[in-house]
Amino acid sequence: MIKKTLLIILFTTNVHALDLFKADYTVFKDGKKIGVSSIELTKNAPYYTITDKTNGTHGMASFLGFKRSEATLFTENKGIYAPDSYEMNQKVAFNKRHSDYQIDKENHKAYGNDKGDQWETVTEQHFLTPNLVSLKLFNDICIGKTTDLNYDVLKKGKIQQYQFSIASKNNNIIEVEKIHSKPSRVTKLWLDTKQKCLPIRTYHIEEDEEPLETKLISIITQSS
């Protein structure tokens, strides 16, 4: 249950105009601390890297040695994020998962591996990666976009659409919901426009499972 739900709770973040940053969070399950996470945007010109990490530090998550990381290498031009590669690694007890893909922009193809299965697909349309999508989402919100928060994401060799909507605004806090196909699945994020639209809190719950939350510890930003 920890494995399944922790995969979804941690969305990556954004800063306006691609300021570099590192944000640290505490992860809670049913109100009890189970881990820590971090989100970091770095740059080695001309490439950016967005990296998400989660480690179980308390309770069952610690006992099982839960660790997960995602990283996307990409370029940015006039608000368009073009991924070059994506990689995910996860470890729970003795179970390990790995997936990655590389984009051949010249030939409009992507080549990947998901849990040992090789795939290849044509990529003529623009798309994002599973952790780059939120960087784009929150940047759009920071520049004032309120509708059509829909993004094509390449995952496991197929294009999937991620959809979001703004649920409420309260001063500088904007509540965003991810639209799921199952009504029993709920994902919410609270973004702070005074802190470059980084989430100060996230919430996720699945049917018959305990809620997972992250709460902000600290943010460090710098210009790129």
C-alpha positions as CSV (number, residue, x, y, z in Angstrom):
1,M,0.0,0.0,0.0
2,I,2.9,2.4,0.8
3,K,4.5,1.6,-2.5
4,K,1.4,2.2,-4.5
5,T,0.4,5.5,-2.9
6,L,3.8,7.1,-2.6
7,L,4.2,6.8,-6.3
8,I,1.5,9.4,-6.9
9,I,1.7,11.8,-3.9
10,L,4.9,13.6,-4.9
11,F,4.4,16.0,-7.8
12,T,7.2,17.9,-9.1
13,T,7.3,21.6,-8.9
14,N,8.0,24.8,-10.7
15,V,9.5,28.2,-10.3
16,H,8.6,31.2,-12.5
17,A,11.2,31.9,-15.3
18,L,13.0,28.7,-14.4
19,D,14.8,30.0,-11.4
20,L,16.9,27.2,-9.9
21,F,15.6,25.8,-6.6
22,K,15.6,23.1,-4.0
23,A,12.5,22.4,-1.9
24,D,12.4,20.0,1.0
25,Y,9.2,18.3,2.3
26,T,8.1,16.0,5.1
27,V,5.9,13.1,4.0
28,F,3.0,12.0,6.3
29,K,0.7,9.0,6.1
30,D,-2.6,9.3,8.0
31,G,-1.0,12.2,9.9
32,K,2.1,10.3,10.9
33,K,5.6,11.1,9.6
34,I,6.9,8.4,7.3
35,G,9.5,10.1,5.2
36,V,11.2,13.1,3.5
37,S,11.3,14.3,0.0
38,S,13.0,16.9,-2.1
39,I,12.6,18.6,-5.5
40,E,15.5,20.3,-7.2
41,L,16.0,22.2,-10.4
42,T,19.6,22.5,-11.6
43,K,21.2,23.7,-14.8
44,N,24.3,22.7,-16.8
45,A,23.8,24.9,-19.9
46,P,22.0,24.4,-22.1
47,Y,20.3,21.7,-20.1
48,Y,18.1,21.8,-17.0
49,T,17.5,18.8,-14.8
50,I,14.4,18.4,-12.6
51,T,14.9,15.8,-9.9
52,D,12.5,14.3,-7.3
53,K,13.6,12.1,-4.4
54,T,11.6,10.4,-1.7
55,N,13.0,8.3,1.2
56,G,11.1,6.4,3.9
57,T,12.5,7.4,7.3
58,H,9.8,6.3,9.7
59,G,7.3,3.4,10.2
60,M,6.8,0.8,7.5
61,A,8.3,3.0,4.8
62,S,11.6,3.0,6.7
63,F,11.3,-0.8,7.5
64,L,10.9,-1.5,3.8
65,G,13.6,0.9,2.8
66,F,11.4,2.8,0.4
67,K,13.4,5.0,-2.0
68,R,12.3,6.6,-5.2
69,S,13.9,9.1,-7.6
70,E,12.9,10.7,-10.9
71,A,15.0,12.9,-13.1
72,T,14.4,14.6,-16.4
73,L,17.0,16.3,-18.6
74,F,15.4,19.0,-20.8
75,T,15.9,22.3,-22.5
76,E,13.7,25.4,-22.3
77,N,12.9,27.9,-25.0
78,K,10.2,30.6,-24.7
79,G,8.2,28.6,-22.2
80,I,8.4,25.3,-24.1
81,Y,10.1,22.4,-22.2
82,A,11.7,19.8,-24.5
83,P,12.8,16.7,-22.7
84,D,15.9,14.8,-23.8
85,S,15.8,11.9,-21.3
86,Y,13.9,10.6,-18.3
87,E,14.8,8.1,-15.6
88,M,12.9,6.6,-12.6
89,N,14.3,4.3,-10.0
90,Q,12.4,2.8,-7.0
91,K,13.3,0.4,-4.3
92,V,11.0,-1.2,-1.8
93,A,12.5,-4.0,0.3
94,F,13.9,-6.5,-2.3
95,N,11.8,-5.2,-5.1
96,K,13.4,-2.8,-7.5
97,R,11.8,-0.9,-10.4
98,H,13.5,1.0,-13.2
99,S,12.3,2.8,-16.2
100,D,14.0,5.3,-18.6
101,Y,13.8,6.7,-22.1
102,Q,15.7,8.9,-24.4
103,I,14.3,11.2,-27.1
104,D,15.7,11.2,-30.7
105,K,14.5,14.7,-31.7
106,E,15.9,14.5,-35.2
107,N,13.9,11.4,-36.1
108,H,10.9,12.2,-33.8
109,K,11.3,9.0,-31.8
110,A,11.7,7.9,-28.3
111,Y,13.4,4.7,-27.0
112,G,12.7,3.3,-23.6
113,N,12.8,0.6,-21.0
114,D,10.1,-0.1,-18.5
115,K,10.7,-2.8,-15.9
116,G,12.9,-4.7,-18.5
117,D,10.5,-4.3,-21.4
118,Q,12.0,-2.3,-24.3
119,W,9.8,0.0,-26.3
120,E,10.0,2.5,-29.2
121,T,7.4,5.1,-30.3
122,V,7.0,8.0,-32.7
123,T,6.9,11.4,-31.0
124,E,5.7,13.9,-33.5
125,Q,3.7,15.8,-31.0
126,H,5.0,17.9,-28.1
127,F,5.0,16.0,-24.8
128,L,6.4,16.2,-21.2
129,T,7.7,13.5,-18.9
130,P,6.0,12.2,-15.7
131,N,7.9,14.6,-13.4
132,L,8.4,17.5,-15.9
133,V,4.7,18.0,-16.3
134,S,4.2,19.7,-12.9
135,L,7.1,22.1,-13.6
136,K,5.1,23.2,-16.6
137,L,1.8,23.2,-14.8
138,F,2.9,25.4,-12.0
139,N,4.7,27.8,-14.3
140,D,1.5,28.2,-16.3
141,I,-0.4,29.0,-13.1
142,C,2.3,31.5,-12.0
143,I,2.0,33.4,-15.3
144,G,-1.8,33.6,-14.8
145,K,-3.2,30.7,-16.8
146,T,-6.4,29.4,-15.3
147,T,-8.0,27.1,-17.9
148,D,-6.9,24.3,-20.3
149,L,-4.4,22.9,-17.8
150,N,-4.0,19.8,-19.9
151,Y,-0.7,18.2,-20.8
152,D,0.5,15.3,-22.9
153,V,2.9,13.0,-21.0
154,L,5.0,10.2,-22.4
155,K,4.8,7.3,-20.0
156,K,5.7,3.6,-20.6
157,G,5.9,4.3,-24.3
158,K,2.4,5.9,-24.7
159,I,1.1,9.4,-24.6
160,Q,-1.2,10.0,-21.7
161,Q,-3.1,13.2,-20.9
162,Y,-2.7,14.8,-17.4
163,Q,-5.5,17.2,-16.5
164,F,-5.7,19.7,-13.7
165,S,-8.1,22.4,-12.5
166,I,-8.0,25.3,-10.1
167,A,-10.2,24.5,-7.1
168,S,-9.9,27.7,-5.2
169,K,-7.9,30.8,-4.5
170,N,-7.2,32.3,-1.0
171,N,-4.9,35.3,-1.1
172,N,-1.6,34.0,-2.4
173,I,-2.5,30.3,-2.1
174,I,-3.9,28.5,-5.1
175,E,-5.5,25.1,-4.7
176,V,-5.1,22.8,-7.7
177,E,-6.7,19.4,-8.2
178,K,-5.6,16.6,-10.6
179,I,-8.5,15.2,-12.5
180,H,-8.6,11.4,-12.2
181,S,-10.7,8.9,-14.0
182,K,-11.7,7.3,-10.7
183,P,-13.7,9.6,-8.3
184,S,-12.3,7.7,-5.3
185,R,-8.8,9.0,-6.1
186,V,-8.1,12.5,-5.0
187,T,-5.0,14.6,-5.5
188,K,-4.7,18.2,-4.4
189,L,-1.8,20.7,-4.3
190,W,-1.6,24.1,-2.5
191,L,0.7,26.5,-4.4
192,D,2.1,29.7,-3.0
193,T,2.4,32.5,-5.5
194,K,4.7,34.4,-3.0
195,Q,7.1,31.4,-3.1
196,K,7.3,31.1,-6.9
197,C,4.3,28.8,-7.1
198,L,6.0,25.9,-5.2
199,P,3.6,23.7,-3.4
200,I,3.5,24.2,0.4
201,R,1.3,21.1,0.8
202,T,0.1,18.1,-1.3
203,Y,-2.6,15.6,-0.5
204,H,-3.5,12.3,-2.1
205,I,-5.9,9.5,-1.2
206,E,-6.9,6.2,-2.8
207,E,-10.0,4.2,-2.1
208,D,-9.7,2.1,1.1
209,E,-6.3,3.6,1.8
210,E,-4.9,6.2,4.3
211,P,-4.2,9.7,3.0
212,L,-0.7,10.8,2.1
213,E,0.5,14.4,2.5
214,T,3.6,16.4,2.1
215,K,4.3,19.6,3.9
216,L,7.0,22.1,3.0
217,I,10.1,22.4,5.2
218,S,12.1,24.9,3.3
219,I,12.8,26.4,-0.1
220,I,16.1,27.8,-1.5
221,T,16.0,29.5,-4.9
222,Q,18.5,31.3,-7.2
223,S,18.5,32.8,-10.6
224,S,19.7,30.6,-13.5
